[in-house]
Structures are given as structure tokens and as C-alpha cells.
Amino acid sequence: MPWCDSCAKYYAPNAMRPDGTCPTCGRSLATSGSLRAEARALGVDDPTVVKKADGTPKAPWHFKVMVVAVSIYLLWRLVQGIEWVVHRL
């Protein structure tokens, strides 16, 4: 992650200016150029976005974990709701 010494702050690659400088003070950030150069060499527009073979962005792993966790939670709440209705009858 690019670090700006004068601002004492980390910047995400998409938070920097297109030329790889700090958006606050304008200093050139050390790792920004190498990261963008690697991305250009690989033919990737944004180095922070992982894409599938057909060019569409992939969902991050933590999003998939969250979907599974929410599904399990909602399934459990459905079971509890059915139990509640059955015991009320």
C-alpha cells in the first residue's frame, strides 16, 4: 500500500491521482508507479480489481463468506419461526 511521508498516511491505489501522486500534497508515492506499471503490463485497468477470464469483476472472498453466513442465519430463523408456529397451534 502506498505511503506518503509528508502526510504520514497510507493511500489505496484508487485514492491516488492517475499519475501516482498523493492527492493531498502532490508528492510522488514510492509504490504507486510500480503497481500501476505492473497493472499496465498485465493489461489490467485497475490493479485492485480481480477479474474473471471474460473480463467481469469477481466478487471478493469476504462477500461470499458474508452471503453464506447470512443464509445460515436466515435458515435458522426460519426453523425457529416454524417451531414457534407449531407450538402455538
Secondary structure, 3 states (H helix, E strand, C coil): CCEECCCCEECCHHHCCCCCECCCCCCECHHHHHHHHHHHHHCCCCCCCCECCCCCECCCHHHHHHHHHHHHHHHHHHHHHHHHHHHHC
